[in-house]
């Protein structure tokens, strides 16, 4: 019986990931459970592709000029970048996902199964919103000039 080998419990992936995460001074409370939300503006640096590619599940060929969606992704990313930099939105992927979800609901695309149709519609709607904001900005700028 002296030759028996007993196995010890191995930590799960979630437990080992939690142990390896570094905590900052604000997170050093004992028993605190905070979830870190990744900044939206750093998403492309971290993953080497924009957030819209993941959200609409476009795959590796999203930027292919002959069959991808580089223009649509650029419109969507530019719109959210401008909104975040102007302070209208929080700099988090959660806020962008929430806004995209509301846009999909507003454009009646929330139940659409084809992501390619969704991205085209969202890009067109965001382009419309951007043009509307440009018109409002010009009205405010030139309203006093007669």
C-alpha positions in Angstrom: 0.0 0.0 0.0 3.0 2.3 0.3 3.2 2.6 -3.5 -0.3 4.1 -3.9 -0.4 7.5 -5.6 -3.1 10.0 -4.7 -4.2 12.8 -7.0 -4.7 16.3 -5.8 -7.4 18.7 -7.0 -6.2 20.8 -9.9 -7.5 24.4 -10.1 -10.0 25.2 -12.8 -9.2 27.7 -15.6 -11.3 30.4 -14.0 -9.5 30.0 -10.6 -6.1 30.1 -12.2 -7.0 33.1 -14.3 -8.3 34.9 -11.2 -5.0 34.2 -9.4 -2.9 35.5 -12.3 -4.9 38.8 -12.6 -3.1 41.7 -11.1 -5.1 43.9 -8.9 -4.7 47.7 -8.7 -5.0 49.8 -5.6 -8.7 50.2 -6.0 -9.2 46.5 -6.4 -7.2 45.5 -3.3 -10.3 45.1 -1.1 -10.7 41.7 0.4 -13.8 39.9 -1.0 -14.4 42.4 -3.7 -15.7 41.0 -7.0 -15.1 43.6 -9.7 -15.2 42.8 -13.4 -12.9 44.7 -15.6 -14.5 46.2 -18.7 -12.1 46.5 -21.6 -11.9 50.1 -23.1 -13.4 50.3 -26.5 -10.8 52.5 -28.0 -8.1 49.9 -27.1 -10.0 47.0 -28.6 -8.4 47.1 -32.0 -4.9 47.3 -30.5 -5.5 44.3 -28.3 -7.1 42.1 -30.9 -5.7 43.4 -34.2 -9.2 44.0 -35.6 -12.1 46.3 -34.8 -14.9 45.5 -32.3 -17.6 45.4 -35.1 -15.8 42.4 -36.7 -16.4 40.4 -33.5 -19.9 41.8 -32.9 -21.2 40.9 -36.4 -19.0 37.7 -36.6 -17.5 38.7 -39.9 -14.4 36.5 -39.7 -11.0 36.9 -41.1 -12.0 38.3 -44.5 -13.8 41.4 -43.2 -11.3 43.8 -44.8 -11.1 42.0 -48.2 -11.7 44.8 -50.8 -13.6 42.5 -53.1 -16.0 40.8 -50.6 -15.4 42.2 -47.2 -16.9 45.1 -45.3 -14.1 47.6 -44.6 -16.2 50.6 -45.4 -19.1 49.6 -43.2 -16.8 48.6 -40.3 -15.0 52.0 -40.7 -18.3 53.9 -40.5 -19.4 52.1 -37.4 -16.0 52.3 -35.7 -15.6 56.0 -36.5 -19.0 56.8 -35.2 -18.5 55.2 -31.8 -15.0 56.6 -31.6 -16.3 60.1 -32.1 -19.1 59.6 -29.5 -16.7 58.3 -27.0 -14.2 61.1 -27.5 -16.9 63.7 -27.3 -18.0 62.3 -23.9 -21.5 61.1 -25.1 -20.6 57.5 -24.4 -18.5 55.5 -21.9 -15.3 54.0 -23.3 -16.3 50.4 -22.8 -17.3 47.6 -25.1 -20.3 47.0 -23.0 -21.6 50.5 -23.8 -21.0 50.0 -27.5 -22.7 46.6 -27.5 -25.7 48.2 -25.7 -25.9 51.0 -28.3 -25.5 48.5 -31.2 -28.3 46.4 -29.7 -30.6 49.5 -29.5 -29.7 50.5 -33.1 -30.6 46.9 -34.3 -33.9 47.1 -32.5 -34.6 50.6 -33.9 -33.8 49.5 -37.4 -35.9 46.4 -37.0 -32.9 44.1 -37.5 -32.7 42.5 -34.0 -34.4 39.3 -35.3 -32.5 39.2 -38.5 -30.3 36.1 -38.7 -28.0 37.2 -41.4 -25.1 39.3 -40.0 -24.2 40.7 -43.4 -27.7 42.3 -43.7 -27.3 43.6 -40.2 -24.0 45.3 -40.7 -25.2 47.0 -44.0 -28.3 48.3 -42.3 -26.4 49.5 -39.2 -23.8 51.2 -41.3 -26.4 53.0 -43.3 -28.3 54.1 -40.2 -25.0 55.4 -38.6 -24.1 57.2 -41.7 -27.6 58.9 -41.6 -27.0 59.8 -37.9 -23.6 61.3 -38.7 -25.0 63.4 -41.5 -27.7 64.6 -39.2 -25.2 65.6 -36.6 -23.2 67.5 -39.2 -26.3 69.4 -40.3 -27.0 70.3 -36.6 -23.4 71.4 -36.1 -23.5 73.6 -39.2 -26.8 75.2 -38.1 -25.4 76.1 -34.7 -22.2 77.4 -36.3 -23.8 79.5 -39.0 -27.2 80.4 -37.4 -25.8 83.7 -36.1 -24.1 84.7 -39.3 -26.4 86.7 -41.6 
